[in-house]
Structure formats: structure tokens, C-alpha cells
Amino acid sequence: MSKHKTNLDPRALLDLLKQSSRYRITFFIVFVGVVYGFVIYQVYNLSSPPADPNAVTSDVTNLTPHIDKAVAQRLQSLQDNSVNVRSLFDKARNNPFNE
């Protein structure tokens, strides 16, 4: 069995370095692209963390409208007492997006 031994010749390394110097701009552009890609990937991961289910639940409960009971009773009494107001309420219930 013969052992394959690799010797690094300094002249061969210099020749390889000289040949690769022609592509130094290309290597630099690829390196910068990889660095920018990594930074963009990290920014994307950090800007969209997974949502906490407890936070989502509390946000949804905060969105429900709360009407003061006194205001609701006042509106109900106005609706009951006035024919014009009652017709406005009925019209708004049937088509809430009409002005």
C-alpha cells in the first residue's frame, strides 16, 4: 500500500494566487452579496417574530366596542319618543353604510 502524501509547493501557491487575482473583483462582489443577504435574512427574521397567543387574545378583547349604559338608555329613550329618530335607526340598521 502506498501512502499518498501531498506537498504544498510555495511556487504553486503563488501561481494560484496570481491566477485568482484576476477574479478579485468578482470574489469581492460575491462576498459583499453574501454579507448583504445574511443581513437581510437576519432583519427579516427579527422583524417578524411569532405572535404570542396571550397577546393576540388580549388585543381581540380590547377591540370590542363598549357603550356606556347611560348613553345606551338615552338613545333608546330618544328612539322610543321620536318617530323621526326611530326611522333613522331603522334605516341605519338596514343599510349601515348609507349616508
N, CA, C and O atoms as a MOPAC input file, in Angstrom:
PM7 MOZYME 1SCF
protein

 N      0.82300 1    -1.15800 1     0.00000 1
 C      0.00000 1     0.00000 1     0.00000 1
 C      0.88100 1     1.24000 1     0.00000 1
 O      1.82800 1     1.36300 1     0.77700 1
 N      0.54200 1     2.13500 1    -0.88200 1
 C      1.32400 1     3.36500 1    -0.92600 1
 C      0.50200 1     4.49400 1    -0.33800 1
 O     -0.68600 1     4.65700 1    -0.61600 1
 N      1.17000 1     5.24300 1     0.46300 1
 C      0.50400 1     6.40100 1     1.06100 1
 C      0.67400 1     7.57900 1     0.13600 1
 O      1.77000 1     7.86100 1    -0.35000 1
 N     -0.43500 1     8.26700 1    -0.10200 1
 C     -0.38600 1     9.44000 1    -0.96900 1
 C     -0.10800 1    10.64700 1    -0.10600 1
 O     -0.92500 1    10.99900 1     0.74500 1
 N      0.99700 1    11.27200 1    -0.30200 1
 C      1.40200 1    12.40500 1     0.50200 1
 C      1.33400 1    13.65100 1    -0.35600 1
 O      1.87200 1    13.68100 1    -1.46200 1
 N      0.67000 1    14.68100 1     0.15500 1
 C      0.57100 1    15.90800 1    -0.61500 1
 C      1.56500 1    16.90800 1    -0.07400 1
 O      1.62900 1    17.16000 1     1.12900 1
 N      2.32500 1    17.46300 1    -0.96600 1
 C      3.26900 1    18.50900 1    -0.60500 1
 C      2.76500 1    19.82100 1    -1.17500 1
 O      2.39200 1    19.89600 1    -2.34600 1
 N      2.75300 1    20.83200 1    -0.36500 1
 C      2.34300 1    22.14000 1    -0.83400 1
 C      3.59300 1    22.88400 1    -1.28200 1
 O      4.46400 1    23.22000 1    -0.47900 1
 N      3.65500 1    23.12300 1    -2.54800 1
 C      4.79400 1    23.83600 1    -3.11800 1
 C      4.51100 1    25.32900 1    -3.04400 1
 O      3.46100 1    25.76600 1    -3.51400 1
 N      5.40600 1    26.12800 1    -2.47100 1
 C      5.15700 1    27.57100 1    -2.38600 1
 C      4.99400 1    28.22800 1    -3.74900 1
 O      4.23900 1    29.18900 1    -3.89400 1
 N      5.70400 1    27.71000 1    -4.74800 1
 C      5.56500 1    28.29400 1    -6.09200 1
 C      4.17700 1    28.01300 1    -6.66700 1
 O      3.60100 1    28.85600 1    -7.35400 1
 N      3.65900 1    26.85100 1    -6.38900 1
 C      2.31700 1    26.51500 1    -6.88000 1
 C      1.27500 1    27.41200 1    -6.21600 1
 O      0.31200 1    27.84500 1    -6.85000 1
 N      1.48600 1    27.68000 1    -4.93500 1
 C      0.54800 1    28.57400 1    -4.24900 1
 C      0.62500 1    29.98400 1    -4.80300 1
 O     -0.40400 1    30.64600 1    -4.94200 1
 N      1.82100 1    30.45800 1    -5.12200 1
 C      1.96000 1    31.78900 1    -5.71200 1
 C      1.31000 1    31.85500 1    -7.08500 1
 O      0.66700 1    32.84800 1    -7.42500 1
 N      1.47500 1    30.80200 1    -7.87200 1
 C      0.83500 1    30.76500 1    -9.19300 1
 C     -0.68900 1    30.78000 1    -9.05700 1
 O     -1.38400 1    31.46400 1    -9.80900 1
 N     -1.18500 1    30.03500 1    -8.10800 1
 C     -2.63200 1    30.00500 1    -7.88100 1
 C     -3.12400 1    31.37800 1    -7.42800 1
 O     -4.18700 1    31.83000 1    -7.85400 1
 N     -2.36300 1    32.03100 1    -6.57800 1
 C     -2.73000 1    33.36600 1    -6.11100 1
 C     -2.72400 1    34.37200 1    -7.25500 1
 O     -3.60700 1    35.22600 1    -7.33600 1
 N     -1.73700 1    34.27700 1    -8.13700 1
 C     -1.68100 1    35.18700 1    -9.29200 1
 C     -2.85300 1    34.95000 1   -10.23600 1
 O     -3.43100 1    35.90200 1   -10.76100 1
 N     -3.20400 1    33.69900 1   -10.45200 1
 C     -4.32800 1    33.39600 1   -11.34900 1
 C     -5.65400 1    33.86400 1   -10.74300 1
 O     -6.53800 1    34.34100 1   -11.45500 1
 N     -5.77900 1    33.72300 1    -9.43800 1
 C     -7.04300 1    34.12000 1    -8.80500 1
 C     -7.14200 1    35.62900 1    -8.62400 1
 O     -8.23300 1    36.13700 1    -8.36500 1
 N     -6.04800 1    36.35700 1    -8.75000 1
 C     -6.10900 1    37.80900 1    -8.58500 1
 C     -6.89000 1    38.46200 1    -9.71600 1
 O     -7.37300 1    39.58400 1    -9.57200 1
 N     -7.01400 1    37.77200 1   -10.83000 1
 C     -7.82600 1    38.30200 1   -11.92700 1
 C     -9.29900 1    38.37400 1   -11.53400 1
 O    -10.05100 1    39.19400 1   -12.06100 1
 N     -9.69700 1    37.52100 1   -10.61900 1
 C    -11.10400 1    37.43000 1   -10.22500 1
 C    -11.38000 1    38.08700 1    -8.87400 1
 O    -12.41800 1    37.82900 1    -8.26500 1
 N    -10.46500 1    38.93200 1    -8.39900 1
 C    -10.63600 1    39.50500 1    -7.06800 1
 C    -11.87000 1    40.39600 1    -6.98200 1
 O    -12.52200 1    40.43000 1    -5.93900 1
 N    -12.20800 1    41.11800 1    -8.05000 1
 C    -13.41100 1    41.95600 1    -8.03100 1
 C    -14.65800 1    41.07400 1    -7.95400 1
 O    -15.60700 1    41.37600 1    -7.23100 1
 N    -14.63500 1    39.99100 1    -8.70600 1
 C    -15.77000 1    39.07200 1    -8.68000 1
 C    -15.91100 1    38.44800 1    -7.29300 1
 O    -17.01600 1    38.36500 1    -6.75700 1
 N    -14.79500 1    38.00900 1    -6.71200 1
 C    -14.84200 1    37.44700 1    -5.35900 1
 C    -15.35400 1    38.47400 1    -4.35600 1
 O    -16.13400 1    38.13700 1    -3.46600 1
 N    -14.92200 1    39.72000 1    -4.49500 1
 C    -15.36400 1    40.77100 1    -3.58400 1
 C    -16.86400 1    41.01500 1    -3.71300 1
 O    -17.56200 1    41.15600 1    -2.70900 1
 N    -17.35600 1    41.06500 1    -4.94000 1
 C    -18.79000 1    41.29200 1    -5.15900 1
 C    -19.61000 1    40.13200 1    -4.59800 1
 O    -20.65900 1    40.35000 1    -3.99200 1
 N    -19.13900 1    38.90600 1    -4.79600 1
 C    -19.84600 1    37.74700 1    -4.25200 1
 C    -19.82700 1    37.79800 1    -2.72600 1
 O    -20.83700 1    37.50400 1    -2.08600 1
 N    -18.69500 1    38.16600 1    -2.14200 1
 C    -18.58300 1    38.26500 1    -0.68600 1
 C    -19.53900 1    39.31500 1    -0.13700 1
 O    -20.23700 1    39.06400 1     0.84500 1
 N    -19.57700 1    40.48600 1    -0.75900 1
 C    -20.47900 1    41.55100 1    -0.31300 1
 C    -21.93300 1    41.10200 1    -0.46500 1
 O    -22.76000 1    41.38000 1     0.40300 1
 N    -22.24700 1    40.41300 1    -1.55500 1
 C    -23.61000 1    39.90900 1    -1.74900 1
 C    -24.01700 1    38.91400 1    -0.67600 1
 O    -25.15000 1    38.93400 1    -0.19700 1
 N    -23.08600 1    38.04400 1    -0.30000 1
 C    -23.38300 1    37.07200 1     0.75300 1
 C    -23.59800 1    37.78800 1     2.08700 1
 O    -24.50600 1    37.43400 1     2.84000 1
 N    -22.77700 1    38.78200 1     2.38100 1
 C    -22.93200 1    39.52800 1     3.63100 1
 C    -24.27100 1    40.26500 1     3.63900 1
 O    -24.99300 1    40.21400 1     4.63500 1
 N    -24.61400 1    40.94700 1     2.54600 1
 C    -25.90000 1    41.64800 1     2.47400 1
 C    -27.06600 1    40.66900 1     2.58200 1
 O    -28.05400 1    40.96000 1     3.25700 1
 N    -26.96600 1    39.52900 1     1.93500 1
 C    -28.02000 1    38.52400 1     2.02700 1
 C    -28.21400 1    38.04200 1     3.45100 1
 O    -29.34400 1    37.86700 1     3.90700 1
 N    -27.11100 1    37.82800 1     4.15300 1
 C    -27.19600 1    37.39400 1     5.54700 1
 C    -27.84600 1    38.45800 1     6.41400 1
 O    -28.67800 1    38.14400 1     7.26600 1
 N    -27.47600 1    39.70800 1     6.20600 1
 C    -28.05000 1    40.80800 1     6.99600 1
 C    -29.55000 1    40.93400 1     6.71800 1
 O    -30.33500 1    41.09900 1     7.65100 1
 N    -29.95100 1    40.85800 1     5.46800 1
 C    -31.37200 1    40.95600 1     5.11400 1
 C    -32.15100 1    39.78900 1     5.71900 1
 O    -33.26600 1    39.97100 1     6.21000 1
 N    -31.57000 1    38.60500 1     5.68500 1
 C    -32.21500 1    37.42900 1     6.27500 1
 C    -32.40200 1    37.61700 1     7.78100 1
 O    -33.45500 1    37.27900 1     8.32000 1
 N    -31.39200 1    38.15200 1     8.45900 1
 C    -31.49500 1    38.37300 1     9.89700 1
 C    -32.53500 1    39.44500 1    10.22200 1
 O    -33.29300 1    39.30300 1    11.18100 1
 N    -32.57200 1    40.50200 1     9.43700 1
 C    -33.56300 1    41.56300 1     9.65900 1
 C    -34.97200 1    41.00600 1     9.46700 1
 O    -35.87500 1    41.32100 1    10.24200 1
 N    -35.16000 1    40.18800 1     8.44700 1
 C    -36.47200 1    39.58800 1     8.19900 1
 C    -36.88800 1    38.70800 1     9.37400 1
 O    -38.03400 1    38.76900 1     9.81900 1
 N    -35.96500 1    37.88900 1     9.87900 1
 C    -36.29800 1    37.00200 1    10.99700 1
 C    -36.60400 1    37.79000 1    12.26600 1
 O    -37.50100 1    37.41800 1    13.02300 1
 N    -35.87900 1    38.86200 1    12.50200 1
 C    -36.09600 1    39.62600 1    13.72300 1
 C    -37.30800 1    40.54400 1    13.63000 1
 O    -37.88100 1    40.91000 1    14.65600 1
 N    -37.70600 1    40.92200 1    12.42400 1
 C    -38.83300 1    41.84000 1    12.28500 1
 C    -40.17700 1    41.13500 1    12.31600 1
 O    -41.20000 1    41.79700 1    12.49000 1
 N    -40.21700 1    39.84900 1    12.15900 1
 C    -41.49200 1    39.13400 1    12.19900 1
 C    -41.41500 1    37.97600 1    13.19000 1
 O    -41.37300 1    36.81300 1    12.78700 1
 N    -41.39700 1    38.29400 1    14.49500 1
 C    -41.36200 1    37.22000 1    15.49300 1
 C    -42.72200 1    36.53400 1    15.56700 1
 O    -43.73200 1    37.12800 1    15.18900 1
 N    -42.76100 1    35.30700 1    16.04100 1
 C    -44.05000 1    34.62300 1    16.16200 1
 C    -44.93300 1    35.32500 1    17.19100 1
 O    -44.44800 1    35.84800 1    18.19500 1
 N    -46.22100 1    35.32500 1    16.92300 1
 C    -47.17200 1    36.02300 1    17.79700 1
 C    -47.42400 1    35.21000 1    19.06300 1
 O    -47.52100 1    33.98400 1    19.02400 1
 N    -47.52500 1    35.90800 1    20.16800 1
 C    -47.83600 1    35.29500 1    21.44800 1
 C    -49.35300 1    35.12600 1    21.53500 1
 O    -50.08200 1    36.11100 1    21.42300 1
 N    -49.84600 1    33.90000 1    21.73300 1
 C    -51.31100 1    33.70000 1    21.75900 1
 C    -52.01000 1    34.52900 1    22.82900 1
 O    -53.13900 1    34.97000 1    22.61900 1
 N    -51.36900 1    34.74900 1    23.96400 1
 C    -51.99700 1    35.55300 1    25.02700 1
 C    -52.14200 1    37.00300 1    24.59700 1
 O    -53.14900 1    37.64500 1    24.89600 1
 N    -51.13700 1    37.52200 1    23.89400 1
 C    -51.20500 1    38.90300 1    23.42000 1
 C    -52.29700 1    39.06000 1    22.36900 1
 O    -53.00000 1    40.07000 1    22.34900 1
 N    -52.44200 1    38.06600 1    21.49700 1
 C    -53.46900 1    38.13000 1    20.46100 1
 C    -54.85300 1    38.12200 1    21.10800 1
 O    -55.73300 1    38.88000 1    20.69900 1
 N    -55.04700 1    37.28300 1    22.10000 1
 C    -56.34000 1    37.20100 1    22.77400 1
 C    -56.66600 1    38.51300 1    23.47600 1
 O    -57.80200 1    38.98400 1    23.41600 1
 N    -55.67600 1    39.10700 1    24.14300 1
 C    -55.94500 1    40.36800 1    24.83600 1
 C    -56.21000 1    41.49500 1    23.84700 1
 O    -57.02000 1    42.37800 1    24.12900 1
 N    -55.54400 1    41.48600 1    22.69000 1
 C    -55.80300 1    42.50900 1    21.68000 1
 C    -57.21200 1    42.38800 1    21.12000 1
 O    -57.86500 1    43.40200 1    20.87200 1
 N    -57.68600 1    41.17600 1    20.92000 1
 C    -59.02700 1    40.97400 1    20.37700 1
 C    -60.07700 1    41.42200 1    21.38200 1
 O    -61.08300 1    42.01800 1    20.99700 1
 N    -59.86200 1    41.14700 1    22.65100 1
 C    -60.85400 1    41.56400 1    23.64200 1
 C    -60.86600 1    43.07500 1    23.79900 1
 O    -61.89700 1    43.63800 1    24.16600 1
 N    -59.76200 1    43.74700 1    23.53400 1
 C    -59.72700 1    45.20100 1    23.63000 1
 C    -60.41800 1    45.87400 1    22.45300 1
 O    -60.72700 1    47.06400 1    22.52300 1
 N    -60.66600 1    45.14500 1    21.37900 1
 C    -61.28300 1    45.72600 1    20.19500 1
 C    -62.80700 1    45.74500 1    20.25800 1
 O    -63.44900 1    46.40500 1    19.44100 1
 N    -63.38700 1    45.04000 1    21.20300 1
 C    -64.84000 1    45.02000 1    21.27600 1
 C    -65.33800 1    46.38700 1    21.75200 1
 O    -64.79200 1    46.95700 1    22.69600 1
 N    -66.37400 1    46.90500 1    21.09500 1
 C    -66.85800 1    48.24500 1    21.47600 1
 C    -67.58400 1    48.20400 1    22.81700 1
 O    -68.31900 1    47.26300 1    23.11700 1
 N    -67.36600 1    49.21900 1    23.59400 1
 C    -68.03300 1    49.34300 1    24.89100 1
 C    -68.84200 1    50.63100 1    24.87600 1
 O    -68.30900 1    51.71800 1    24.65700 1
 N    -70.13700 1    50.48500 1    25.11200 1
 C    -71.03600 1    51.63800 1    25.13300 1
 C    -71.49700 1    51.84300 1    26.57000 1
 O    -71.91400 1    50.91100 1    27.25700 1
 N    -71.40700 1    53.06600 1    26.98400 1
 C    -71.84500 1    53.41900 1    28.33800 1
 C    -73.34700 1    53.13300 1    28.46200 1
 O    -74.11700 1    53.43900 1    27.55200 1
 N    -73.75300 1    52.55100 1    29.58000 1
 C    -75.16200 1    52.19000 1    29.75800 1
 C    -76.07000 1    53.41000 1    29.76800 1
 O    -77.20200 1    53.34900 1    29.28900 1
 N    -75.58600 1    54.50400 1    30.30600 1
 C    -76.39900 1    55.72900 1    30.33800 1
 C    -76.63100 1    56.24000 1    28.91900 1
 O    -77.72500 1    56.69800 1    28.59100 1
 N    -75.60700 1    56.16200 1    28.08800 1
 C    -75.74600 1    56.60600 1    26.69500 1
 C    -76.70300 1    55.68600 1    25.95000 1
 O    -77.52600 1    56.15500 1    25.16300 1
 N    -76.60400 1    54.39100 1    26.18700 1
 C    -77.49800 1    53.44000 1    25.52100 1
 C    -78.94600 1    53.68200 1    25.93300 1
 O    -79.84400 1    53.62200 1    25.09300 1
 N    -79.18700 1    53.95500 1    27.22000 1
 C    -80.55300 1    54.23000 1    27.68200 1
 C    -81.07600 1    55.53500 1    27.09700 1
 O    -82.25300 1    55.63300 1    26.74900 1
 N    -80.21600 1    56.52700 1    26.98900 1
 C    -80.61900 1    57.82300 1    26.41500 1
 C    -80.99900 1    57.64500 1    24.94400 1
 O    -82.00700 1    58.18900 1    24.49400 1
 N    -80.20100 1    56.88900 1    24.19900 1
 C    -80.53200 1    56.63800 1    22.79000 1
 C    -81.82900 1    55.85500 1    22.65800 1
 O    -82.63400 1    56.12700 1    21.76800 1
 N    -82.03300 1    54.88900 1    23.53600 1
 C    -83.26200 1    54.10300 1    23.49900 1
 C    -84.47600 1    54.98900 1    23.78800 1
 O    -85.52200 1    54.85000 1    23.15500 1
 N    -84.32300 1    55.88800 1    24.74200 1
 C    -85.45700 1    56.77200 1    25.06200 1
 C    -85.72800 1    57.74300 1    23.91400 1
 O    -86.88400 1    58.05100 1    23.62400 1
 N    -84.67200 1    58.22500 1    23.26300 1
 C    -84.87500 1    59.09100 1    22.10000 1
 C    -85.55900 1    58.34000 1    20.96300 1
 O    -86.42600 1    58.88600 1    20.28100 1
 N    -85.17400 1    57.11700 1    20.77000 1
 C    -85.78300 1    56.32400 1    19.70700 1
 C    -87.25800 1    56.06100 1    20.01100 1
 O    -88.10100 1    56.12200 1    19.11600 1
 N    -87.55700 1    55.77600 1    21.24200 1
 C    -88.94500 1    55.48400 1    21.61200 1
 C    -89.83300 1    56.72500 1    21.53100 1
 O    -91.02000 1    56.61100 1    21.22700 1
 N    -89.27800 1    57.90100 1    21.79600 1
 C    -90.09000 1    59.11900 1    21.87200 1
 C    -90.27200 1    59.81200 1    20.52300 1
 O    -91.24200 1    60.55300 1    20.36000 1
 N    -89.40000 1    59.60800 1    19.56900 1
 C    -89.47000 1    60.36800 1    18.33200 1
 C    -89.62100 1    59.43900 1    17.13600 1
 O    -88.89500 1    58.45500 1    16.99500 1
 N    -90.57600 1    59.77100 1    16.28100 1
 C    -90.80900 1    58.98700 1    15.07300 1
 C    -89.66500 1    59.19300 1    14.09100 1
 O    -89.24700 1    58.24800 1    13.42200 1
 N    -89.15200 1    60.42300 1    13.99700 1
 C    -88.04800 1    60.69900 1    13.06700 1
 C    -86.78000 1    59.93900 1    13.45400 1
 O    -86.08600 1    59.39400 1    12.59600 1
 N    -86.49100 1    59.90800 1    14.74000 1
 C    -85.30300 1    59.19600 1    15.21100 1
 C    -85.47200 1    57.70300 1    14.99800 1
 O    -84.52100 1    57.02200 1    14.61600 1
 N    -86.66600 1    57.18700 1    15.23800 1
 C    -86.92000 1    55.76100 1    15.03900 1
 C    -86.70700 1    55.38700 1    13.57600 1
 O    -86.12100 1    54.34200 1    13.29200 1
 N    -87.16500 1    56.21000 1    12.65000 1
 C    -86.97700 1    55.90700 1    11.22800 1
 C    -85.49600 1    55.97400 1    10.85700 1
 O    -85.03200 1    55.19900 1    10.02000 1
 N    -84.75100 1    56.89400 1    11.47500 1
 C    -83.30400 1    56.96100 1    11.21000 1
 C    -82.59300 1    55.70600 1    11.70800 1
 O    -81.70400 1    55.18600 1    11.03400 1
 N    -82.98300 1    55.21800 1    12.88800 1
 C    -82.37700 1    53.99900 1    13.42300 1
 C    -82.70000 1    52.80000 1    12.54500 1
 O    -81.82300 1    51.98500 1    12.25800 1
 N    -83.95500 1    52.68600 1    12.11500 1
 C    -84.33800 1    51.56400 1    11.25300 1
 C    -83.59000 1    51.61800 1     9.92900 1
 O    -83.13600 1    50.59300 1     9.42100 1
 N    -83.46600 1    52.80800 1     9.37800 1
 C    -82.74600 1    52.98400 1     8.11100 1
 C    -81.27700 1    52.61400 1     8.28200 1
 O    -80.69400 1    51.97200 1     7.40800 1
 N    -80.67700 1    53.01300 1     9.39900 1
 C    -79.26900 1    52.70200 1     9.64900 1
 C    -79.06100 1    51.20900 1     9.88600 1
 O    -78.01600 1    50.66700 1     9.52400 1
 N    -80.03100 1    50.54600 1    10.48200 1
 C    -79.90700 1    49.10000 1    10.69100 1
 C    -79.97500 1    48.34100 1     9.38000 1
 O    -79.25800 1    47.35900 1     9.18500 1
 N    -80.82500 1    48.78900 1     8.49200 1
 C    -80.98600 1    48.09200 1     7.22200 1
 C    -79.82400 1    48.32900 1     6.27800 1
 O    -79.42700 1    47.42000 1     5.54900 1
 N    -79.26200 1    49.55200 1     6.27600 1
 C    -78.13800 1    49.88400 1     5.39400 1
 C    -77.16800 1    50.76200 1     6.17500 1
 O    -77.25500 1    51.98700 1     6.09000 1
 N    -76.24800 1    50.17100 1     6.93100 1
 C    -75.37900 1    50.97500 1     7.80500 1
 C    -74.33500 1    51.78800 1     7.04700 1
 O    -73.73700 1    52.69300 1     7.62800 1
 N    -74.09800 1    51.49700 1     5.77500 1
 C    -73.05000 1    52.21300 1     5.02000 1
 C    -73.60300 1    53.34100 1     4.18100 1
 O    -72.85900 1    54.00400 1     3.45800 1
 N    -74.89200 1    53.56200 1     4.26700 1
 C    -75.51500 1    54.64500 1     3.51200 1
 C    -75.45800 1    55.90300 1     4.34500 1
 O    -75.68400 1    55.85600 1     5.55400 1
 N    -75.16100 1    57.02000 1     3.72400 1
 C    -75.09000 1    58.28400 1     4.46200 1
 C    -76.39200 1    59.04600 1     4.36000 1
 O    -76.51500 1    60.13400 1     4.92100 1

